[in-house]
Amino acid sequence: MFGKPWQGIIHEYAPLLPVSIKTPIVTLYEGNTPLVLALRLQKELGIRARVYLKLEGLNPTGSFKDRGMTLAISKAVEEGVKAVICASTGNTAASAAAYAAKAGLECIVLIPDGKIAKGKLSQTMIHGAKVVQVKGNFDQALDLVREVCELKPIQLVNSVNPYRIEGQKTAAFEIVDALEKAPDYHFIPVGNAGNITAYWKGYKEYQFRKKNILPRMMGFQATGSAPIVRRRVVKNPDTIATAIRIGNPALWGEAEKARDNSDGEIDMVSDREILTAYRLLAQKEGIFCEPASAAAVAGLAKVAKRKRFTEDQIIVCTLTGHGLKDPDTAIGESCDDSITIKPEINELLKVITI
Ligand SMILES: *Cc1c(COP(=O)(O)O)cnc(C)c1O
């Protein structure tokens, strides 16, 4: 009851992060997100192991990107940089824009033309970032920002920036702190592959703290943009899960290492499977996540069909972003369920079946 107030991931985990007392901490008090036991989901999927959901949508801008961004922006300020830039499917842009605003830095974001969810675009714009739409996909936008950083004194804050990974690894620390050990399996969506890399790094670095086990890292891509699974670059990636609509992951090799060294898997799930998991989470657990996040649970559902988990095992799924990020998908998936009536009690009684 009298624990010290949470002041963000840098304050909490400073000894394990690349910061010094000279680092000016730019924080919106990210991290410390809930790890929720999902009993109804467990039952629905016929899983005997305990299933926990790490609700990263509850970070300040609604996605896990804030964990990496607090560190990337703090280091940019420490290094005297005046502007930051990123390519983004949306959440990196929203997070960079918010933390840059807090730090008083200029922020430029490149987004794939027309393929960004409304919530993310609205955040990026209101925080005052310069939004540049690129007539192309995420991978092309990332190539462009990498090139411009060679030419201008601007800091790149995509997950190729190592501080992003360092910040994001703190989610694994929190999970181990909460469970008092690492889980047996960790399910996570894979886009640019920064997050799976970060969690694996975090679990390894925290191993000394608690029981000496590491989870199997279970990464999931969308069928229409699954370069790691297919072992080739996907030229025109496509999926309803726009946050993982990436055809050439920047941290491809690192993701493969996380998979292989943890004895895990990287597989893919279809948009239909993703949307089924998305509804299941909303309707059985009361958790509204964005479609990309549901890929982790779709992956768990897929694995549970062929594998028997046991009662003593623990599974964690990271739900990477909040459902409000992408209202169009939620409404599009639910429009059949809406009923319109005249303002009369008899009309209302007709539609209530209880
Ligand atoms: C960025 C993002 C991902 C993908 O993470 P990577 O680090 O690119 O693999 C998944 N879900 C959401 C909501 C994201 O914002």
The ligand as a Gaussian input file, in Angstrom:
#p B3LYP/6-31G(d) Opt

LIG

0 1
 C        5.156000      -2.495000     -33.381000
 C        4.027000      -3.404000     -33.092000
 C        4.110000      -4.794000     -33.276000
 C        5.304000      -5.448000     -33.861000
 O        6.450000      -5.343000     -33.078000
 P        7.875000      -5.517000     -33.728000
 O        8.823000      -5.078000     -32.697000
 O        7.890000      -4.627000     -34.943000
 O        7.997000      -6.947000     -34.114000
 C        3.034000      -5.568000     -32.919000
 N        1.913000      -5.023000     -32.425000
 C        1.790000      -3.699000     -32.239000
 C        0.524000      -3.166000     -31.696000
 C        2.836000      -2.843000     -32.563000
 O        2.690000      -1.534000     -32.382000

